[in-house]
Amino acid sequence: MTKPLLLALAVALPAVASANTVATDGVSYSQEPQKIWGGEQRVEGRLGWLIGGADVGDANGWSTGFAGGIGYRVGDATLRGTLDYYRIGDGGGDAQNRHGRALRLGGALRYSLFHSGTDVPIFDLWGEVGLGVEHAMWEPGGVLDRPSAEIAIGYDIDGAGNERSPGRRRHIGYFMAFRTLLAEGPGMAGPAVCGGPCDTPTKPSRVDTTMFFELGMHWGR
């Protein structure tokens, strides 16, 4: 009888020690530690590096830039503002070699699709949709203003600090994301053509697609 009793105590004691015991009017009960993700509210900032390809009409080529944002998160949903600054223009081997910069201001809604961990580090997989306005500036002269939409998916690795107030913690970590910006391309003059073997010539697509891989840091409380 002694060995089974000792084995039962060895299993039960860690479970009892992991809970907080609270006494009220002589009545004791156990309370589990609060989980980080339980209806959390926080403000967060982000700063990232962009690398990919930018598309403005028939000018498309390699692009790099920077992205920043600030948001407010409640539970799994985050509403945030975004600021992107990146290169636009032709590829290095193109004869025209047009070049410039683009500034994009926008807003986005992010939702956590999956997260794991109640202690650091925390993995968070999310999806995001947004709208914005792109301001393209060509270095030889000329600007183009147009609305654009955003679709993104990415993940965070989050290191959470001590709880500063109920439901709020300091946090810092890094993130990786794949972002796609969609905008209406400017009307291109000229007849429909065949860019390769085809039986029906067409004009260039009026939808410009810019794709970026983003890597950066996030922080807040």
Secondary structure, 3 states (H helix, E strand, C coil): CHHHHHHHHHHHHHHHHCCEEEEECCEEEEECCCCCCCCCEEEEEEEEEEEEEEEECCEEEEEEEEEEEEEEEECCEEEEEEEEEEEEECCCCCCCCCEEEEEEEEEEEEEEEEEECCCCCEEEEEEEEEEEEEEEEECCCCEEEEEEEEEEEEEEEEEEEEEEECCEEEEEEEEEEEEEEEEECCCCCCCCECCCCCCCCECCCCEEEEEEEEEEEEEEC
